[in-house]
Amino acid sequence: MAFELPALPYSHAALVAHGMCQETLELHHDKHHQAYVTALNGFVEKNAELQGKTLEEIIHHTHGKADMAPVFNNAGQHWNHNLFWPAMSPTDGGKIPAKLEAKLTEDFGSVDKFKDAFKTAATTQFGSGWAWLILTPAGKLAVTKTPNGSNPLATKEGTALLGIDVWEHSYYLDFRNRRPDYVTNWLDKIAHYAYAEHLMG
């Protein structure tokens, strides 16, 4: 079965008041994410060893293999965006539930220290990529970053709870080249921390 573009969990205009314009979501979701899905389906169709595999299995199968890099990048980007859309909220953005707040404070020292670590990861990721809040195998919250289409699933660093896309297409219309402003706005007004808490279990 072919992979499909998931519907947004809110309208294209839902985040306008929070600093992400309708055109950004239309281009990012309908064009960029769709392109990753279309390319991935094309690779799977032409490669029998990929057929019948889940998205996660394809990511693990192709990670670190130079000849499979195009497949990995598109599979990774599809997986990353499947997490990205529900990790934003037009109603609860920026609101940190008590359980997650306590865990962030325990593992980072404070919510502000978590945000500082996340901003550093997101703004120092050279070129395109992602910054993540993860739950490590040891049960600790941590921040990491990955280039291009990679992710914590591939690197096996931990379970991804939140991921911010720092490819320019995710913020250029709203913030131009001001990635730090985009990241700060995302953490304070858009990030769906209740979703991260749900994934934390």
C-alpha positions as a Markdown table, in Angstrom:
| # | Residue | x | y | z |
|---|---|---|---|---|
| 1 | Met | 0.0 | 0.0 | 0.0 |
| 2 | Ala | 1.3 | 3.4 | -1.0 |
| 3 | Phe | 2.2 | 6.0 | 1.7 |
| 4 | Glu | -0.2 | 8.9 | 2.0 |
| 5 | Leu | 0.0 | 12.5 | 3.0 |
| 6 | Pro | -1.8 | 12.9 | 6.4 |
| 7 | Ala | -4.4 | 15.6 | 6.7 |
| 8 | Leu | -3.5 | 18.6 | 8.9 |
| 9 | Pro | -5.1 | 18.4 | 12.3 |
| 10 | Tyr | -6.2 | 22.0 | 11.9 |
| 11 | Ser | -6.9 | 24.4 | 9.0 |
| 12 | His | -4.1 | 26.0 | 7.0 |
| 13 | Ala | -5.0 | 29.4 | 8.6 |
| 14 | Ala | -5.2 | 28.0 | 12.2 |
| 15 | Leu | -1.7 | 29.2 | 13.2 |
| 16 | Val | -1.8 | 32.7 | 11.7 |
| 17 | Ala | -2.4 | 34.4 | 15.0 |
| 18 | His | 0.6 | 32.5 | 16.4 |
| 19 | Gly | 3.1 | 33.6 | 13.8 |
| 20 | Met | 2.8 | 30.9 | 11.0 |
| 21 | Cys | 0.9 | 32.2 | 8.0 |
| 22 | Gln | -1.5 | 30.3 | 5.8 |
| 23 | Glu | 0.8 | 30.3 | 2.8 |
| 24 | Thr | 3.6 | 28.7 | 4.9 |
| 25 | Leu | 1.3 | 25.8 | 5.9 |
| 26 | Glu | 0.0 | 25.4 | 2.3 |
| 27 | Leu | 3.5 | 25.2 | 0.9 |
| 28 | His | 5.0 | 23.2 | 3.7 |
| 29 | His | 2.3 | 20.6 | 4.0 |
| 30 | Asp | 0.6 | 20.5 | 0.6 |
| 31 | Lys | 3.8 | 20.9 | -1.5 |
| 32 | His | 6.9 | 19.9 | 0.4 |
| 33 | His | 5.5 | 17.1 | 2.5 |
| 34 | Gln | 3.6 | 15.8 | -0.5 |
| 35 | Ala | 6.8 | 15.8 | -2.5 |
| 36 | Tyr | 8.5 | 13.6 | 0.1 |
| 37 | Val | 5.6 | 11.1 | 0.0 |
| 38 | Thr | 5.5 | 11.0 | -3.8 |
| 39 | Ala | 9.2 | 10.5 | -4.1 |
| 40 | Leu | 9.1 | 7.7 | -1.4 |
| 41 | Asn | 6.3 | 5.9 | -3.2 |
| 42 | Gly | 8.3 | 6.1 | -6.4 |
| 43 | Phe | 11.4 | 4.5 | -4.8 |
| 44 | Val | 9.3 | 1.7 | -3.1 |
| 45 | Glu | 7.5 | 0.9 | -6.4 |
| 46 | Lys | 10.9 | 0.3 | -8.1 |
| 47 | Asn | 12.6 | -1.6 | -5.3 |
| 48 | Ala | 11.1 | -5.0 | -4.3 |
| 49 | Glu | 13.1 | -5.1 | -1.0 |
| 50 | Leu | 11.3 | -2.1 | 0.2 |
| 51 | Gln | 7.8 | -3.3 | -0.6 |
| 52 | Gly | 5.6 | -4.3 | 2.3 |
| 53 | Lys | 7.8 | -2.6 | 4.8 |
| 54 | Thr | 6.4 | 0.0 | 7.2 |
| 55 | Leu | 7.8 | 3.5 | 7.2 |
| 56 | Glu | 9.8 | 2.8 | 10.3 |
| 57 | Glu | 11.3 | -0.4 | 8.8 |
| 58 | Ile | 12.3 | 1.5 | 5.6 |
| 59 | Ile | 14.1 | 4.1 | 7.8 |
| 60 | His | 16.0 | 1.5 | 9.7 |
| 61 | His | 16.8 | -0.5 | 6.5 |
| 62 | Thr | 18.2 | 2.5 | 4.6 |
| 63 | His | 19.9 | 4.4 | 7.4 |
| 64 | Gly | 23.7 | 4.8 | 6.8 |
| 65 | Lys | 23.6 | 3.2 | 3.3 |
| 66 | Ala | 25.0 | 5.6 | 0.8 |
| 67 | Asp | 23.2 | 4.0 | -2.1 |
| 68 | Met | 19.9 | 4.3 | -0.3 |
| 69 | Ala | 20.4 | 7.9 | 0.8 |
| 70 | Pro | 17.6 | 9.3 | -1.4 |
| 71 | Val | 15.1 | 6.7 | 0.0 |
| 72 | Phe | 16.2 | 7.4 | 3.5 |
| 73 | Asn | 15.9 | 11.2 | 3.2 |
| 74 | Asn | 12.4 | 11.0 | 1.8 |
| 75 | Ala | 11.2 | 8.3 | 4.2 |
| 76 | Gly | 12.8 | 10.3 | 7.1 |
| 77 | Gln | 11.2 | 13.5 | 6.1 |
| 78 | His | 7.8 | 11.8 | 5.8 |
| 79 | Trp | 8.2 | 10.4 | 9.3 |
| 80 | Asn | 9.5 | 13.7 | 10.7 |
| 81 | His | 6.5 | 15.7 | 9.3 |
| 82 | Asn | 4.0 | 13.1 | 10.5 |
| 83 | Leu | 5.3 | 14.1 | 14.0 |
| 84 | Phe | 5.6 | 17.8 | 13.2 |
| 85 | Trp | 2.0 | 18.6 | 12.3 |
| 86 | Pro | 0.4 | 17.3 | 15.6 |
| 87 | Ala | 3.3 | 18.8 | 17.5 |
| 88 | Met | 1.8 | 22.2 | 16.9 |
| 89 | Ser | -1.5 | 23.5 | 18.2 |
| 90 | Pro | -3.6 | 26.6 | 17.5 |
| 91 | Thr | -5.4 | 26.3 | 20.9 |
| 92 | Asp | -2.8 | 24.8 | 23.4 |
| 93 | Gly | 0.4 | 26.0 | 21.8 |
| 94 | Gly | 3.0 | 26.9 | 24.4 |
| 95 | Lys | 1.0 | 25.5 | 27.3 |
| 96 | Ile | 3.1 | 22.9 | 29.2 |
| 97 | Pro | 1.1 | 20.3 | 31.3 |
| 98 | Ala | 2.1 | 19.7 | 34.8 |
| 99 | Lys | 3.6 | 16.2 | 34.3 |
| 100 | Leu | 5.8 | 17.3 | 31.5 |
| 101 | Glu | 6.8 | 20.5 | 33.3 |
| 102 | Ala | 7.9 | 18.5 | 36.3 |
| 103 | Lys | 9.9 | 16.1 | 34.1 |
| 104 | Leu | 11.6 | 19.0 | 32.2 |
| 105 | Thr | 12.5 | 20.6 | 35.5 |
| 106 | Glu | 13.9 | 17.4 | 36.8 |
| 107 | Asp | 16.0 | 16.6 | 33.7 |
| 108 | Phe | 17.1 | 20.1 | 32.6 |
| 109 | Gly | 16.9 | 22.1 | 35.8 |
| 110 | Ser | 14.0 | 24.3 | 34.6 |
| 111 | Val | 11.7 | 24.9 | 31.7 |
| 112 | Asp | 13.8 | 27.9 | 30.7 |
| 113 | Lys | 16.9 | 25.8 | 30.6 |
| 114 | Phe | 15.1 | 23.2 | 28.4 |
| 115 | Lys | 14.1 | 26.0 | 26.0 |
| 116 | Asp | 17.6 | 27.3 | 25.9 |
| 117 | Ala | 19.0 | 23.9 | 25.1 |
| 118 | Phe | 16.4 | 23.4 | 22.4 |
| 119 | Lys | 17.0 | 26.8 | 20.9 |
| 120 | Thr | 20.7 | 26.1 | 20.8 |
| 121 | Ala | 20.2 | 22.8 | 19.0 |
| 122 | Ala | 17.8 | 24.3 | 16.5 |
| 123 | Thr | 19.8 | 27.4 | 15.7 |
| 124 | Thr | 23.2 | 25.6 | 15.5 |
| 125 | Gln | 22.0 | 22.9 | 13.1 |
| 126 | Phe | 24.0 | 23.9 | 10.1 |
| 127 | Gly | 21.9 | 24.1 | 7.0 |
| 128 | Ser | 18.7 | 22.0 | 6.9 |
| 129 | Gly | 17.6 | 19.7 | 9.6 |
| 130 | Trp | 15.7 | 19.3 | 12.8 |
| 131 | Ala | 15.9 | 19.8 | 16.6 |
| 132 | Trp | 14.2 | 17.3 | 18.9 |
| 133 | Leu | 13.0 | 16.8 | 22.5 |
| 134 | Ile | 13.5 | 13.1 | 23.1 |
| 135 | Leu | 13.0 | 10.5 | 25.9 |
| 136 | Thr | 16.3 | 8.5 | 26.1 |
| 137 | Pro | 16.4 | 4.8 | 26.7 |
| 138 | Ala | 17.5 | 5.6 | 30.2 |
| 139 | Gly | 14.2 | 7.5 | 30.8 |
| 140 | Lys | 15.7 | 11.0 | 30.7 |
| 141 | Leu | 14.5 | 13.9 | 28.6 |
| 142 | Ala | 17.2 | 15.3 | 26.3 |
| 143 | Val | 17.6 | 17.6 | 23.3 |
| 144 | Thr | 19.3 | 16.5 | 20.1 |
| 145 | Lys | 19.5 | 17.6 | 16.5 |
| 146 | Thr | 19.7 | 15.8 | 13.2 |
| 147 | Pro | 20.7 | 17.0 | 9.7 |
| 148 | Asn | 18.4 | 16.9 | 6.6 |
| 149 | Gly | 15.9 | 14.0 | 6.9 |
| 150 | Ser | 17.4 | 12.1 | 9.8 |
| 151 | Asn | 15.7 | 11.7 | 13.1 |
| 152 | Pro | 16.0 | 10.0 | 16.5 |
| 153 | Leu | 14.3 | 6.9 | 15.2 |
| 154 | Ala | 17.2 | 6.4 | 12.8 |
| 155 | Thr | 19.9 | 7.3 | 15.2 |
| 156 | Lys | 18.3 | 5.3 | 18.0 |
| 157 | Glu | 19.0 | 8.1 | 20.5 |
| 158 | Gly | 15.5 | 7.9 | 22.0 |
| 159 | Thr | 11.8 | 8.4 | 21.4 |
| 160 | Ala | 11.0 | 11.7 | 19.7 |
| 161 | Leu | 8.5 | 13.8 | 21.6 |
| 162 | Leu | 8.7 | 17.1 | 19.8 |
| 163 | Gly | 10.5 | 18.1 | 16.6 |
| 164 | Ile | 11.0 | 21.4 | 15.0 |
| 165 | Asp | 11.7 | 21.7 | 11.3 |
| 166 | Val | 14.5 | 24.2 | 10.6 |
| 167 | Trp | 14.6 | 23.8 | 6.9 |
| 168 | Glu | 14.1 | 27.4 | 5.5 |
| 169 | His | 10.7 | 26.5 | 3.9 |
| 170 | Ser | 9.3 | 26.1 | 7.4 |
| 171 | Tyr | 9.8 | 29.7 | 8.4 |
| 172 | Tyr | 11.1 | 31.9 | 5.6 |
| 173 | Leu | 7.8 | 33.5 | 4.7 |
| 174 | Asp | 7.1 | 34.4 | 8.3 |
| 175 | Phe | 10.6 | 35.1 | 9.7 |
| 176 | Arg | 12.8 | 35.5 | 6.6 |
| 177 | Asn | 16.4 | 34.5 | 7.8 |
| 178 | Arg | 15.7 | 34.9 | 11.5 |
| 179 | Arg | 15.7 | 31.3 | 12.6 |
| 180 | Pro | 16.2 | 32.1 | 16.3 |
| 181 | Asp | 13.0 | 34.2 | 16.3 |
| 182 | Tyr | 11.1 | 31.3 | 14.6 |
| 183 | Val | 12.3 | 28.8 | 17.2 |
| 184 | Thr | 11.5 | 31.1 | 20.1 |
| 185 | Asn | 8.0 | 31.8 | 18.7 |
| 186 | Trp | 7.5 | 28.0 | 18.1 |
| 187 | Leu | 8.4 | 27.1 | 21.6 |
| 188 | Asp | 6.4 | 29.8 | 23.3 |
| 189 | Lys | 3.3 | 30.0 | 21.1 |
| 190 | Ile | 3.0 | 26.9 | 18.8 |
| 191 | Ala | 4.6 | 23.8 | 20.3 |
| 192 | His | 1.9 | 21.3 | 21.5 |
| 193 | Tyr | 3.4 | 20.2 | 24.8 |
| 194 | Ala | 0.3 | 18.1 | 25.7 |
| 195 | Tyr | 1.1 | 16.0 | 22.6 |
| 196 | Ala | 4.7 | 15.5 | 23.8 |
| 197 | Glu | 3.5 | 14.5 | 27.2 |
| 198 | His | 1.1 | 12.0 | 25.6 |
| 199 | Leu | 4.0 | 10.5 | 23.6 |
| 200 | Met | 6.2 | 10.4 | 26.8 |
| 201 | Gly | 3.6 | 7.9 | 28.3 |
